[in-house]
Amino acid sequence: MKFDKDLMRDILLAVEASDEVPLKWTALDLPDKSLQETSYHVMLLHEAGFIEAQNLTNLKTYQWQPKRLTFKGHELLDTIRDDEVWRRTKAGAEKAGGASISFIWELAKAYGKHVAKERLGVDLT
């Protein structure tokens, strides 16, 4: 299964927006995405340390459910929340020929600083 950068971001945004207490699972309702696709990306985000999630896979269904963002997940989401930063990050990842979650985060931080400089006139390097 291919890694979908937009789905990763959508999952992070949905988990953050959830009103559930961190001990409960966050229900994800992501249009046009299958349970399998979503579960796969939840698992990857969990493995990378961006969310706490649980494997609920059984004999009939492959399913991972998120519970909460980790501190690292909040940092990543705050970095890629801005649409312009996210657009540039994705374009940069495509130019690089694909990217891991960690590389995407590094790109997002760099583009975030660049966008902040453009908007605020402050150099954050």
Beta strands, then each sheet from edge to edge (+ up, - down):
strand 1: 51-55
strand 2: 64-69
sheet 1: 1+ 2-
end
